[in-house]
Amino acid sequence: LPWSLTLTTTAPAASANIVAQGDTDTIGCRILVDGVLKDEKTTSGVNAQTFCLVKSA
């Protein structure tokens, strides 16, 4: 980590869902659509896991 993923579509709408888990005590995710932040979460705990979701982008 860190890592990134870029998706491109010609569809008029799309759904994005990112799930992440690590072996550290803090992890986060972020979804940007055309450079605009749509969702961001950070979680703490043993083997932290988190998710970000945008239903319509």
N, C-alpha and C positions, 0 to 999 in steps of 0.2 A: 504494500500500500504506500502511497496513494495510487489509484488507477482511474481511468476514465473510459467512457464508452460514448461514441457519437452515432446517432441514428438519423437517417434522412428519409423523408417520405414525401410523396406528391399527393397523398390523401388529404382531404380537407380537414380531417380531425384524426387524432391518434391518442392512445392511452399509454402512459409510461408507469412502470412499477419496478423499483429497484429494491432488492433485498441484500443485506450484507451482514456477515458475521465474522468476527476476528478472534484472535487469541490474546488480545489485550483488554484493558478495562474500559476503553472508550473507543467508539466508532461512530462515524457519521455518514450521511449521504446527502446529495443535493441534486435537484433536477432543474436545468436551465432550458428554456424554450426561446430560441432566437436571442440568446444572451440575457434573458429576463429570468430571475429566480422565481420558480413556481412552488417548490417545496424543499425544505431542509430540516433534517432532524439529527440530533446527537444523543447517544445513549451511553450510560456508564453502568458497569457491573462486570462480574466475572464472565469471560467469554462473551462480551457485549454483542448484541445484534440489533439491527434497526431496519427500517424500511422507509422509502419515500414513494409517494403516489400522486400522479396527476391524471385525473379522469378524462379531461378533454384538453388537448393542447393544440 
